[in-house]
Amino acid sequence: MKDLAHAAYFERVNLSANGHYKTPDIGYVWGPNTGQMFFYFTQGVTAAEVEIDTLTGDWTCLRADIKMDIGRSINPSIDYGQIEGAFVQ
C-alpha cells in the first residue's frame, strides 16, 4: 500500500473520492413562489456574553447559549455534534 500511495503521489494521481446527494422531488420557482426548496427546516440562535480587556485585547467568554429547533431528531448525537461544530466556526 505504501508503494502504491507513493507512486500515485509522484504521478499526481488523485486518490480522493467525493459524492453528492441529489434530494428527490424538490424544486423551487422564484417568480411565482411555487415548489419546495427543502424537505426540512431548522431554526437556531446563539448568543455569547464576552468580557474584553480593551488594553490588551484579551477576552473571556463568560457564557454562550445555543438554541436550536430541529424537530424530531433521528440521531441526537449527530445533531449535537453538528450544532456545536457550527457554533465553533
PDB file of N, CA, C and O in Angstrom:
ATOM      1  N   MET A   1       0.826  -1.185   0.000  1.00  0.00           N
ATOM      2  CA  MET A   1       0.000   0.000   0.000  1.00  0.00           C
ATOM      3  C   MET A   1       0.879   1.262   0.000  1.00  0.00           C
ATOM      4  O   MET A   1       0.554   2.260  -0.644  1.00  0.00           O
ATOM      5  N   LYS A   2       1.998   1.194   0.736  1.00  0.00           N
ATOM      6  CA  LYS A   2       2.897   2.341   0.793  1.00  0.00           C
ATOM      7  C   LYS A   2       3.449   2.667  -0.590  1.00  0.00           C
ATOM      8  O   LYS A   2       3.506   3.831  -0.986  1.00  0.00           O
ATOM      9  N   ASP A   3       3.853   1.632  -1.322  1.00  0.00           N
ATOM     10  CA  ASP A   3       4.410   1.843  -2.660  1.00  0.00           C
ATOM     11  C   ASP A   3       3.359   2.396  -3.619  1.00  0.00           C
ATOM     12  O   ASP A   3       3.653   3.251  -4.455  1.00  0.00           O
ATOM     13  N   LEU A   4       2.141   1.900  -3.486  1.00  0.00           N
ATOM     14  CA  LEU A   4       1.049   2.380  -4.333  1.00  0.00           C
ATOM     15  C   LEU A   4       0.758   3.855  -4.073  1.00  0.00           C
ATOM     16  O   LEU A   4       0.610   4.639  -5.010  1.00  0.00           O
ATOM     17  N   ALA A   5       0.676   4.227  -2.801  1.00  0.00           N
ATOM     18  CA  ALA A   5       0.422   5.627  -2.451  1.00  0.00           C
ATOM     19  C   ALA A   5       1.579   6.512  -2.910  1.00  0.00           C
ATOM     20  O   ALA A   5       1.361   7.618  -3.406  1.00  0.00           O
ATOM     21  N   HIS A   6       2.784   6.033  -2.749  1.00  0.00           N
ATOM     22  CA  HIS A   6       3.965   6.779  -3.174  1.00  0.00           C
ATOM     23  C   HIS A   6       3.944   7.005  -4.685  1.00  0.00           C
ATOM     24  O   HIS A   6       4.187   8.118  -5.151  1.00  0.00           O
ATOM     25  N   ALA A   7       3.654   5.951  -5.448  1.00  0.00           N
ATOM     26  CA  ALA A   7       3.602   6.075  -6.905  1.00  0.00           C
ATOM     27  C   ALA A   7       2.491   7.018  -7.344  1.00  0.00           C
ATOM     28  O   ALA A   7       2.683   7.831  -8.248  1.00  0.00           O
ATOM     29  N   ALA A   8       1.341   6.912  -6.712  1.00  0.00           N
ATOM     30  CA  ALA A   8       0.225   7.789  -7.067  1.00  0.00           C
ATOM     31  C   ALA A   8       0.560   9.248  -6.774  1.00  0.00           C
ATOM     32  O   ALA A   8       0.238  10.136  -7.563  1.00  0.00           O
ATOM     33  N   TYR A   9       1.202   9.486  -5.648  1.00  0.00           N
ATOM     34  CA  TYR A   9       1.575  10.854  -5.288  1.00  0.00           C
ATOM     35  C   TYR A   9       2.510  11.461  -6.326  1.00  0.00           C
ATOM     36  O   TYR A   9       2.288  12.583  -6.781  1.00  0.00           O
ATOM     37  N   PHE A  10       3.541  10.737  -6.699  1.00  0.00           N
ATOM     38  CA  PHE A  10       4.515  11.289  -7.628  1.00  0.00           C
ATOM     39  C   PHE A  10       4.032  11.316  -9.079  1.00  0.00           C
ATOM     40  O   PHE A  10       4.599  12.026  -9.910  1.00  0.00           O
ATOM     41  N   GLU A  11       3.001  10.555  -9.379  1.00  0.00           N
ATOM     42  CA  GLU A  11       2.386  10.625 -10.706  1.00  0.00           C
ATOM     43  C   GLU A  11       1.209  11.611 -10.716  1.00  0.00           C
ATOM     44  O   GLU A  11       0.528  11.771 -11.729  1.00  0.00           O
ATOM     45  N   ARG A  12       0.987  12.257  -9.590  1.00  0.00           N
ATOM     46  CA  ARG A  12      -0.091  13.250  -9.422  1.00  0.00           C
ATOM     47  C   ARG A  12      -1.471  12.646  -9.676  1.00  0.00           C
ATOM     48  O   ARG A  12      -2.323  13.264 -10.316  1.00  0.00           O
ATOM     49  N   VAL A  13      -1.680  11.437  -9.169  1.00  0.00           N
ATOM     50  CA  VAL A  13      -2.971  10.768  -9.284  1.00  0.00           C
ATOM     51  C   VAL A  13      -3.784  11.090  -8.036  1.00  0.00           C
ATOM     52  O   VAL A  13      -3.322  10.861  -6.918  1.00  0.00           O
ATOM     53  N   ASN A  14      -4.963  11.606  -8.214  1.00  0.00           N
ATOM     54  CA  ASN A  14      -5.832  11.963  -7.104  1.00  0.00           C
ATOM     55  C   ASN A  14      -6.489  10.695  -6.544  1.00  0.00           C
ATOM     56  O   ASN A  14      -7.220  10.009  -7.259  1.00  0.00           O
ATOM     57  N   LEU A  15      -6.234  10.388  -5.287  1.00  0.00           N
ATOM     58  CA  LEU A  15      -6.791   9.194  -4.662  1.00  0.00           C
ATOM     59  C   LEU A  15      -8.032   9.502  -3.816  1.00  0.00           C
ATOM     60  O   LEU A  15      -8.589   8.606  -3.182  1.00  0.00           O
ATOM     61  N   SER A  16      -8.456  10.737  -3.807  1.00  0.00           N
ATOM     62  CA  SER A  16      -9.629  11.088  -3.005  1.00  0.00           C
ATOM     63  C   SER A  16     -10.907  10.783  -3.769  1.00  0.00           C
ATOM     64  O   SER A  16     -10.901  10.612  -4.988  1.00  0.00           O
ATOM     65  N   ALA A  17     -11.993  10.720  -3.027  1.00  0.00           N
ATOM     66  CA  ALA A  17     -13.304  10.466  -3.619  1.00  0.00           C
ATOM     67  C   ALA A  17     -14.294  11.466  -3.040  1.00  0.00           C
ATOM     68  O   ALA A  17     -14.119  11.949  -1.921  1.00  0.00           O
ATOM     69  N   ASN A  18     -15.315  11.768  -3.793  1.00  0.00           N
ATOM     70  CA  ASN A  18     -16.355  12.650  -3.278  1.00  0.00           C
ATOM     71  C   ASN A  18     -17.688  12.211  -3.853  1.00  0.00           C
ATOM     72  O   ASN A  18     -17.750  11.418  -4.792  1.00  0.00           O
ATOM     73  N   GLY A  19     -18.730  12.734  -3.282  1.00  0.00           N
ATOM     74  CA  GLY A  19     -20.062  12.382  -3.746  1.00  0.00           C
ATOM     75  C   GLY A  19     -21.025  13.516  -3.496  1.00  0.00           C
ATOM     76  O   GLY A  19     -20.728  14.461  -2.765  1.00  0.00           O
ATOM     77  N   HIS A  20     -22.149  13.411  -4.098  1.00  0.00           N
ATOM     78  CA  HIS A  20     -23.178  14.435  -3.938  1.00  0.00           C
ATOM     79  C   HIS A  20     -24.541  13.747  -3.930  1.00  0.00           C
ATOM     80  O   HIS A  20     -24.827  12.901  -4.777  1.00  0.00           O
ATOM     81  N   TYR A  21     -25.357  14.113  -2.983  1.00  0.00           N
ATOM     82  CA  TYR A  21     -26.699  13.547  -2.898  1.00  0.00           C
ATOM     83  C   TYR A  21     -27.688  14.551  -3.465  1.00  0.00           C
ATOM     84  O   TYR A  21     -27.740  15.696  -3.016  1.00  0.00           O
ATOM     85  N   LYS A  22     -28.458  14.136  -4.432  1.00  0.00           N
ATOM     86  CA  LYS A  22     -29.494  14.984  -5.007  1.00  0.00           C
ATOM     87  C   LYS A  22     -30.825  14.585  -4.382  1.00  0.00           C
ATOM     88  O   LYS A  22     -31.330  13.486  -4.614  1.00  0.00           O
ATOM     89  N   THR A  23     -31.377  15.481  -3.596  1.00  0.00           N
ATOM     90  CA  THR A  23     -32.642  15.200  -2.932  1.00  0.00           C
ATOM     91  C   THR A  23     -33.751  15.120  -3.969  1.00  0.00           C
ATOM     92  O   THR A  23     -33.911  16.040  -4.770  1.00  0.00           O
ATOM     93  N   PRO A  24     -34.515  14.043  -3.968  1.00  0.00           N
ATOM     94  CA  PRO A  24     -35.570  13.898  -4.977  1.00  0.00           C
ATOM     95  C   PRO A  24     -36.782  14.770  -4.671  1.00  0.00           C
ATOM     96  O   PRO A  24     -37.025  15.145  -3.524  1.00  0.00           O
ATOM     97  N   ASP A  25     -37.520  15.077  -5.696  1.00  0.00           N
ATOM     98  CA  ASP A  25     -38.816  15.757  -5.583  1.00  0.00           C
ATOM     99  C   ASP A  25     -38.756  17.124  -4.927  1.00  0.00           C
ATOM    100  O   ASP A  25     -39.698  17.523  -4.242  1.00  0.00           O
ATOM    101  N   ILE A  26     -37.664  17.849  -5.126  1.00  0.00           N
ATOM    102  CA  ILE A  26     -37.664  19.231  -4.676  1.00  0.00           C
ATOM    103  C   ILE A  26     -37.334  20.101  -5.874  1.00  0.00           C
ATOM    104  O   ILE A  26     -36.617  19.693  -6.788  1.00  0.00           O
ATOM    105  N   GLY A  27     -37.858  21.274  -5.848  1.00  0.00           N
ATOM    106  CA  GLY A  27     -37.626  22.242  -6.910  1.00  0.00           C
ATOM    107  C   GLY A  27     -38.410  23.492  -6.588  1.00  0.00           C
ATOM    108  O   GLY A  27     -39.571  23.408  -6.189  1.00  0.00           O
ATOM    109  N   TYR A  28     -37.807  24.634  -6.751  1.00  0.00           N
ATOM    110  CA  TYR A  28     -38.444  25.886  -6.380  1.00  0.00           C
ATOM    111  C   TYR A  28     -38.365  26.848  -7.549  1.00  0.00           C
ATOM    112  O   TYR A  28     -37.327  26.957  -8.202  1.00  0.00           O
ATOM    113  N   VAL A  29     -39.447  27.540  -7.811  1.00  0.00           N
ATOM    114  CA  VAL A  29     -39.503  28.549  -8.868  1.00  0.00           C
ATOM    115  C   VAL A  29     -39.674  29.896  -8.183  1.00  0.00           C
ATOM    116  O   VAL A  29     -40.676  30.132  -7.509  1.00  0.00           O
ATOM    117  N   TRP A  30     -38.696  30.779  -8.354  1.00  0.00           N
ATOM    118  CA  TRP A  30     -38.679  32.041  -7.615  1.00  0.00           C
ATOM    119  C   TRP A  30     -39.785  32.992  -8.025  1.00  0.00           C
ATOM    120  O   TRP A  30     -40.393  33.613  -7.153  1.00  0.00           O
ATOM    121  N   GLY A  31     -40.070  33.133  -9.280  1.00  0.00           N
ATOM    122  CA  GLY A  31     -41.078  34.112  -9.720  1.00  0.00           C
ATOM    123  C   GLY A  31     -42.439  33.894  -9.076  1.00  0.00           C
ATOM    124  O   GLY A  31     -42.888  34.729  -8.290  1.00  0.00           O
ATOM    125  N   PRO A  32     -43.102  32.789  -9.393  1.00  0.00           N
ATOM    126  CA  PRO A  32     -44.427  32.546  -8.817  1.00  0.00           C
ATOM    127  C   PRO A  32     -44.390  32.020  -7.382  1.00  0.00           C
ATOM    128  O   PRO A  32     -45.438  31.810  -6.772  1.00  0.00           O
ATOM    129  N   ASN A  33     -43.181  31.806  -6.840  1.00  0.00           N
ATOM    130  CA  ASN A  33     -43.042  31.342  -5.460  1.00  0.00           C
ATOM    131  C   ASN A  33     -43.747  29.998  -5.265  1.00  0.00           C
ATOM    132  O   ASN A  33     -44.578  29.841  -4.371  1.00  0.00           O
ATOM    133  N   THR A  34     -43.400  29.044  -6.113  1.00  0.00           N
ATOM    134  CA  THR A  34     -44.005  27.717  -6.022  1.00  0.00           C
ATOM    135  C   THR A  34     -42.928  26.659  -5.872  1.00  0.00           C
ATOM    136  O   THR A  34     -41.763  26.896  -6.193  1.00  0.00           O
ATOM    137  N   GLY A  35     -43.310  25.522  -5.396  1.00  0.00           N
ATOM    138  CA  GLY A  35     -42.386  24.405  -5.237  1.00  0.00           C
ATOM    139  C   GLY A  35     -41.874  24.301  -3.821  1.00  0.00           C
ATOM    140  O   GLY A  35     -42.293  25.040  -2.930  1.00  0.00           O
ATOM    141  N   GLN A  36     -40.964  23.375  -3.632  1.00  0.00           N
ATOM    142  CA  GLN A  36     -40.408  23.110  -2.309  1.00  0.00           C
ATOM    143  C   GLN A  36     -38.894  23.149  -2.398  1.00  0.00           C
ATOM    144  O   GLN A  36     -38.301  22.426  -3.199  1.00  0.00           O
ATOM    145  N   MET A  37     -38.249  24.002  -1.567  1.00  0.00           N
ATOM    146  CA  MET A  37     -36.791  24.111  -1.570  1.00  0.00           C
ATOM    147  C   MET A  37     -36.135  22.960  -0.837  1.00  0.00           C
ATOM    148  O   MET A  37     -35.143  22.404  -1.308  1.00  0.00           O
ATOM    149  N   PHE A  38     -36.683  22.598   0.317  1.00  0.00           N
ATOM    150  CA  PHE A  38     -36.064  21.608   1.192  1.00  0.00           C
ATOM    151  C   PHE A  38     -37.126  20.677   1.748  1.00  0.00           C
ATOM    152  O   PHE A  38     -38.318  20.980   1.703  1.00  0.00           O
ATOM    153  N   PHE A  39     -36.682  19.541   2.272  1.00  0.00           N
ATOM    154  CA  PHE A  39     -37.575  18.630   2.976  1.00  0.00           C
ATOM    155  C   PHE A  39     -37.648  18.970   4.456  1.00  0.00           C
ATOM    156  O   PHE A  39     -38.521  18.461   5.158  1.00  0.00           O
ATOM    157  N   TYR A  40     -36.773  19.799   4.935  1.00  0.00           N
ATOM    158  CA  TYR A  40     -36.738  20.114   6.363  1.00  0.00           C
ATOM    159  C   TYR A  40     -36.338  21.582   6.546  1.00  0.00           C
ATOM    160  O   TYR A  40     -35.692  22.178   5.684  1.00  0.00           O
ATOM    161  N   PHE A  41     -36.726  22.128   7.654  1.00  0.00           N
ATOM    162  CA  PHE A  41     -36.372  23.498   8.001  1.00  0.00           C
ATOM    163  C   PHE A  41     -35.938  23.504   9.460  1.00  0.00           C
ATOM    164  O   PHE A  41     -36.583  22.874  10.298  1.00  0.00           O
ATOM    165  N   THR A  42     -34.878  24.193   9.767  1.00  0.00           N
ATOM    166  CA  THR A  42     -34.423  24.322  11.142  1.00  0.00           C
ATOM    167  C   THR A  42     -34.295  25.800  11.479  1.00  0.00           C
ATOM    168  O   THR A  42     -34.112  26.646  10.603  1.00  0.00           O
ATOM    169  N   GLN A  43     -34.393  26.081  12.742  1.00  0.00           N
ATOM    170  CA  GLN A  43     -34.226  27.447  13.227  1.00  0.00           C
ATOM    171  C   GLN A  43     -33.248  27.408  14.380  1.00  0.00           C
ATOM    172  O   GLN A  43     -33.256  26.462  15.167  1.00  0.00           O
ATOM    173  N   GLY A  44     -32.413  28.411  14.491  1.00  0.00           N
ATOM    174  CA  GLY A  44     -31.465  28.436  15.589  1.00  0.00           C
ATOM    175  C   GLY A  44     -30.973  29.839  15.879  1.00  0.00           C
ATOM    176  O   GLY A  44     -31.029  30.728  15.030  1.00  0.00           O
ATOM    177  N   VAL A  45     -30.493  30.016  17.092  1.00  0.00           N
ATOM    178  CA  VAL A  45     -29.929  31.302  17.503  1.00  0.00           C
ATOM    179  C   VAL A  45     -28.831  31.025  18.530  1.00  0.00           C
ATOM    180  O   VAL A  45     -28.930  30.089  19.323  1.00  0.00           O
ATOM    181  N   THR A  46     -27.799  31.841  18.503  1.00  0.00           N
ATOM    182  CA  THR A  46     -26.744  31.743  19.511  1.00  0.00           C
ATOM    183  C   THR A  46     -26.447  33.132  20.043  1.00  0.00           C
ATOM    184  O   THR A  46     -26.624  34.133  19.348  1.00  0.00           O
ATOM    185  N   ALA A  47     -25.994  33.175  21.279  1.00  0.00           N
ATOM    186  CA  ALA A  47     -25.575  34.436  21.900  1.00  0.00           C
ATOM    187  C   ALA A  47     -24.420  34.133  22.834  1.00  0.00           C
ATOM    188  O   ALA A  47     -24.411  33.106  23.513  1.00  0.00           O
ATOM    189  N   ALA A  48     -23.454  35.026  22.865  1.00  0.00           N
ATOM    190  CA  ALA A  48     -22.306  34.858  23.754  1.00  0.00           C
ATOM    191  C   ALA A  48     -22.096  36.137  24.540  1.00  0.00           C
ATOM    192  O   ALA A  48     -22.153  37.237  23.991  1.00  0.00           O
ATOM    193  N   GLU A  49     -21.854  35.981  25.822  1.00  0.00           N
ATOM    194  CA  GLU A  49     -21.507  37.112  26.685  1.00  0.00           C
ATOM    195  C   GLU A  49     -20.000  37.060  26.889  1.00  0.00           C
ATOM    196  O   GLU A  49     -19.473  36.101  27.453  1.00  0.00           O
ATOM    197  N   VAL A  50     -19.307  38.103  26.424  1.00  0.00           N
ATOM    198  CA  VAL A  50     -17.843  38.097  26.404  1.00  0.00           C
ATOM    199  C   VAL A  50     -17.323  39.327  27.124  1.00  0.00           C
ATOM    200  O   VAL A  50     -17.848  40.428  26.961  1.00  0.00           O
ATOM    201  N   GLU A  51     -16.281  39.125  27.925  1.00  0.00           N
ATOM    202  CA  GLU A  51     -15.613  40.229  28.611  1.00  0.00           C
ATOM    203  C   GLU A  51     -14.302  40.499  27.883  1.00  0.00           C
ATOM    204  O   GLU A  51     -13.493  39.590  27.694  1.00  0.00           O
ATOM    205  N   ILE A  52     -14.089  41.767  27.468  1.00  0.00           N
ATOM    206  CA  ILE A  52     -12.907  42.118  26.679  1.00  0.00           C
ATOM    207  C   ILE A  52     -12.068  43.142  27.427  1.00  0.00           C
ATOM    208  O   ILE A  52     -12.591  44.148  27.907  1.00  0.00           O
ATOM    209  N   ASP A  53     -10.777  42.889  27.527  1.00  0.00           N
ATOM    210  CA  ASP A  53      -9.831  43.865  28.064  1.00  0.00           C
ATOM    211  C   ASP A  53      -9.389  44.733  26.892  1.00  0.00           C
ATOM    212  O   ASP A  53      -8.633  44.283  26.031  1.00  0.00           O
ATOM    213  N   THR A  54      -9.857  45.967  26.860  1.00  0.00           N
ATOM    214  CA  THR A  54      -9.588  46.836  25.705  1.00  0.00           C
ATOM    215  C   THR A  54      -8.136  47.281  25.613  1.00  0.00           C
ATOM    216  O   THR A  54      -7.710  47.773  24.568  1.00  0.00           O
ATOM    217  N   LEU A  55      -7.364  47.117  26.690  1.00  0.00           N
ATOM    218  CA  LEU A  55      -5.950  47.497  26.637  1.00  0.00           C
ATOM    219  C   LEU A  55      -5.087  46.388  26.043  1.00  0.00           C
ATOM    220  O   LEU A  55      -4.141  46.661  25.305  1.00  0.00           O
ATOM    221  N   THR A  56      -5.413  45.143  26.363  1.00  0.00           N
ATOM    222  CA  THR A  56      -4.568  44.037  25.905  1.00  0.00           C
ATOM    223  C   THR A  56      -5.201  43.222  24.778  1.00  0.00           C
ATOM    224  O   THR A  56      -4.501  42.510  24.058  1.00  0.00           O
ATOM    225  N   GLY A  57      -6.524  43.324  24.623  1.00  0.00           N
ATOM    226  CA  GLY A  57      -7.212  42.509  23.629  1.00  0.00           C
ATOM    227  C   GLY A  57      -7.580  41.134  24.149  1.00  0.00           C
ATOM    228  O   GLY A  57      -8.201  40.349  23.432  1.00  0.00           O
ATOM    229  N   ASP A  58      -7.207  40.829  25.387  1.00  0.00           N
ATOM    230  CA  ASP A  58      -7.596  39.547  25.978  1.00  0.00           C
ATOM    231  C   ASP A  58      -9.106  39.491  26.152  1.00  0.00           C
ATOM    232  O   ASP A  58      -9.758  40.506  26.396  1.00  0.00           O
ATOM    233  N   TRP A  59      -9.639  38.304  26.025  1.00  0.00           N
ATOM    234  CA  TRP A  59     -11.086  38.159  26.193  1.00  0.00           C
ATOM    235  C   TRP A  59     -11.391  36.885  26.966  1.00  0.00           C
ATOM    236  O   TRP A  59     -10.626  35.920  26.965  1.00  0.00           O
ATOM    237  N   THR A  60     -12.535  36.925  27.620  1.00  0.00           N
ATOM    238  CA  THR A  60     -13.025  35.779  28.374  1.00  0.00           C
ATOM    239  C   THR A  60     -14.486  35.574  28.021  1.00  0.00           C
ATOM    240  O   THR A  60     -15.304  36.488  28.129  1.00  0.00           O
ATOM    241  N   CYS A  61     -14.794  34.377  27.603  1.00  0.00           N
ATOM    242  CA  CYS A  61     -16.194  34.056  27.311  1.00  0.00           C
ATOM    243  C   CYS A  61     -16.867  33.703  28.630  1.00  0.00           C
ATOM    244  O   CYS A  61     -16.534  32.692  29.250  1.00  0.00           O
ATOM    245  N   LEU A  62     -17.810  34.531  29.060  1.00  0.00           N
ATOM    246  CA  LEU A  62     -18.500  34.303  30.322  1.00  0.00           C
ATOM    247  C   LEU A  62     -19.589  33.254  30.186  1.00  0.00           C
ATOM    248  O   LEU A  62     -19.812  32.459  31.099  1.00  0.00           O
ATOM    249  N   ARG A  63     -20.265  33.252  29.050  1.00  0.00           N
ATOM    250  CA  ARG A  63     -21.279  32.237  28.787  1.00  0.00           C
ATOM    251  C   ARG A  63     -21.627  32.249  27.311  1.00  0.00           C
ATOM    252  O   ARG A  63     -21.457  33.251  26.617  1.00  0.00           O
ATOM    253  N   ALA A  64     -22.107  31.133  26.860  1.00  0.00           N
ATOM    254  CA  ALA A  64     -22.571  31.008  25.472  1.00  0.00           C
ATOM    255  C   ALA A  64     -23.828  30.150  25.487  1.00  0.00           C
ATOM    256  O   ALA A  64     -23.861  29.086  26.106  1.00  0.00           O
ATOM    257  N   ASP A  65     -24.846  30.617  24.810  1.00  0.00           N
ATOM    258  CA  ASP A  65     -26.114  29.899  24.757  1.00  0.00           C
ATOM    259  C   ASP A  65     -26.465  29.581  23.310  1.00  0.00           C
ATOM    260  O   ASP A  65     -26.317  30.420  22.421  1.00  0.00           O
ATOM    261  N   ILE A  66     -26.929  28.368  23.092  1.00  0.00           N
ATOM    262  CA  ILE A  66     -27.336  27.910  21.767  1.00  0.00           C
ATOM    263  C   ILE A  66     -28.757  27.378  21.877  1.00  0.00           C
ATOM    264  O   ILE A  66     -29.061  26.586  22.770  1.00  0.00           O
ATOM    265  N   LYS A  67     -29.614  27.804  20.985  1.00  0.00           N
ATOM    266  CA  LYS A  67     -30.990  27.295  20.953  1.00  0.00           C
ATOM    267  C   LYS A  67     -31.288  26.847  19.528  1.00  0.00           C
ATOM    268  O   LYS A  67     -31.193  27.638  18.590  1.00  0.00           O
ATOM    269  N   MET A  68     -31.648  25.577  19.367  1.00  0.00           N
ATOM    270  CA  MET A  68     -31.969  25.039  18.049  1.00  0.00           C
ATOM    271  C   MET A  68     -33.310  24.332  18.095  1.00  0.00           C
ATOM    272  O   MET A  68     -33.633  23.638  19.059  1.00  0.00           O
ATOM    273  N   ASP A  69     -34.076  24.518  17.049  1.00  0.00           N
ATOM    274  CA  ASP A  69     -35.315  23.767  16.870  1.00  0.00           C
ATOM    275  C   ASP A  69     -35.125  22.919  15.624  1.00  0.00           C
ATOM    276  O   ASP A  69     -35.182  23.427  14.504  1.00  0.00           O
ATOM    277  N   ILE A  70     -34.901  21.640  15.819  1.00  0.00           N
ATOM    278  CA  ILE A  70     -34.676  20.746  14.680  1.00  0.00           C
ATOM    279  C   ILE A  70     -35.812  19.753  14.499  1.00  0.00           C
ATOM    280  O   ILE A  70     -35.733  18.857  13.659  1.00  0.00           O
ATOM    281  N   GLY A  71     -36.859  19.910  15.280  1.00  0.00           N
ATOM    282  CA  GLY A  71     -37.972  18.981  15.153  1.00  0.00           C
ATOM    283  C   GLY A  71     -37.656  17.658  15.822  1.00  0.00           C
ATOM    284  O   GLY A  71     -36.984  17.623  16.852  1.00  0.00           O
ATOM    285  N   ARG A  72     -38.132  16.585  15.247  1.00  0.00           N
ATOM    286  CA  ARG A  72     -37.900  15.244  15.793  1.00  0.00           C
ATOM    287  C   ARG A  72     -36.568  14.712  15.248  1.00  0.00           C
ATOM    288  O   ARG A  72     -36.424  14.478  14.048  1.00  0.00           O
ATOM    289  N   SER A  73     -35.626  14.531  16.126  1.00  0.00           N
ATOM    290  CA  SER A  73     -34.284  14.130  15.731  1.00  0.00           C
ATOM    291  C   SER A  73     -34.211  12.630  15.446  1.00  0.00           C
ATOM    292  O   SER A  73     -34.782  11.819  16.175  1.00  0.00           O
ATOM    293  N   ILE A  74     -33.505  12.280  14.383  1.00  0.00           N
ATOM    294  CA  ILE A  74     -33.263  10.875  14.077  1.00  0.00           C
ATOM    295  C   ILE A  74     -32.104  10.353  14.922  1.00  0.00           C
ATOM    296  O   ILE A  74     -32.161   9.240  15.444  1.00  0.00           O
ATOM    297  N   ASN A  75     -31.051  11.162  15.055  1.00  0.00           N
ATOM    298  CA  ASN A  75     -29.883  10.765  15.836  1.00  0.00           C
ATOM    299  C   ASN A  75     -29.378  11.988  16.605  1.00  0.00           C
ATOM    300  O   ASN A  75     -28.623  12.789  16.054  1.00  0.00           O
ATOM    301  N   PRO A  76     -29.781  12.143  17.862  1.00  0.00           N
ATOM    302  CA  PRO A  76     -29.398  13.328  18.634  1.00  0.00           C
ATOM    303  C   PRO A  76     -27.887  13.527  18.743  1.00  0.00           C
ATOM    304  O   PRO A  76     -27.430  14.669  18.776  1.00  0.00           O
ATOM    305  N   SER A  77     -27.107  12.467  18.800  1.00  0.00           N
ATOM    306  CA  SER A  77     -25.648  12.608  18.917  1.00  0.00           C
ATOM    307  C   SER A  77     -25.069  13.331  17.708  1.00  0.00           C
ATOM    308  O   SER A  77     -24.198  14.189  17.855  1.00  0.00           O
ATOM    309  N   ILE A  78     -25.542  12.993  16.529  1.00  0.00           N
ATOM    310  CA  ILE A  78     -25.067  13.675  15.320  1.00  0.00           C
ATOM    311  C   ILE A  78     -25.519  15.131  15.331  1.00  0.00           C
ATOM    312  O   ILE A  78     -24.747  16.024  14.982  1.00  0.00           O
ATOM    313  N   ASP A  79     -26.760  15.373  15.727  1.00  0.00           N
ATOM    314  CA  ASP A  79     -27.269  16.750  15.759  1.00  0.00           C
ATOM    315  C   ASP A  79     -26.468  17.614  16.726  1.00  0.00           C
ATOM    316  O   ASP A  79     -26.128  18.751  16.401  1.00  0.00           O
ATOM    317  N   TYR A  80     -26.161  17.084  17.920  1.00  0.00           N
ATOM    318  CA  TYR A  80     -25.351  17.851  18.878  1.00  0.00           C
ATOM    319  C   TYR A  80     -23.998  18.195  18.272  1.00  0.00           C
ATOM    320  O   TYR A  80     -23.532  19.328  18.397  1.00  0.00           O
ATOM    321  N   GLY A  81     -23.370  17.235  17.622  1.00  0.00           N
ATOM    322  CA  GLY A  81     -22.073  17.487  17.007  1.00  0.00           C
ATOM    323  C   GLY A  81     -22.136  18.550  15.921  1.00  0.00           C
ATOM    324  O   GLY A  81     -21.254  19.403  15.829  1.00  0.00           O
ATOM    325  N   GLN A  82     -23.175  18.499  15.102  1.00  0.00           N
ATOM    326  CA  GLN A  82     -23.335  19.489  14.034  1.00  0.00           C
ATOM    327  C   GLN A  82     -23.568  20.890  14.608  1.00  0.00           C
ATOM    328  O   GLN A  82     -23.005  21.872  14.125  1.00  0.00           O
ATOM    329  N   ILE A  83     -24.397  20.963  15.634  1.00  0.00           N
ATOM    330  CA  ILE A  83     -24.702  22.271  16.241  1.00  0.00           C
ATOM    331  C   ILE A  83     -23.471  22.852  16.907  1.00  0.00           C
ATOM    332  O   ILE A  83     -23.168  24.031  16.724  1.00  0.00           O
ATOM    333  N   GLU A  84     -22.750  22.037  17.684  1.00  0.00           N
ATOM    334  CA  GLU A  84     -21.557  22.526  18.347  1.00  0.00           C
ATOM    335  C   GLU A  84     -20.479  22.929  17.339  1.00  0.00           C
ATOM    336  O   GLU A  84     -19.804  23.941  17.524  1.00  0.00           O
ATOM    337  N   GLY A  85     -20.317  22.145  16.282  1.00  0.00           N
ATOM    338  CA  GLY A  85     -19.349  22.478  15.255  1.00  0.00           C
ATOM    339  C   GLY A  85     -19.683  23.780  14.550  1.00  0.00           C
ATOM    340  O   GLY A  85     -18.793  24.580  14.263  1.00  0.00           O
ATOM    341  N   ALA A  86     -20.954  23.995  14.271  1.00  0.00           N
ATOM    342  CA  ALA A  86     -21.366  25.251  13.623  1.00  0.00           C
ATOM    343  C   ALA A  86     -21.126  26.422  14.537  1.00  0.00           C
ATOM    344  O   ALA A  86     -20.710  27.486  14.078  1.00  0.00           O
ATOM    345  N   PHE A  87     -21.378  26.255  15.828  1.00  0.00           N
ATOM    346  CA  PHE A  87     -21.143  27.349  16.774  1.00  0.00           C
ATOM    347  C   PHE A  87     -19.665  27.705  16.849  1.00  0.00           C
ATOM    348  O   PHE A  87     -19.314  28.884  16.889  1.00  0.00           O
ATOM    349  N   VAL A  88     -18.806  26.714  16.868  1.00  0.00           N
ATOM    350  CA  VAL A  88     -17.371  26.959  16.962  1.00  0.00           C
ATOM    351  C   VAL A  88     -16.872  27.685  15.717  1.00  0.00           C
ATOM    352  O   VAL A  88     -16.006  28.554  15.811  1.00  0.00           O
ATOM    353  N   GLN A  89     -17.408  27.335  14.560  1.00  0.00           N
ATOM    354  CA  GLN A  89     -16.976  28.002  13.331  1.00  0.00           C
ATOM    355  C   GLN A  89     -17.373  29.450  13.335  1.00  0.00           C
ATOM    356  O   GLN A  89     -17.091  30.170  12.377  1.00  0.00           O
TER     357      GLN A  89
END
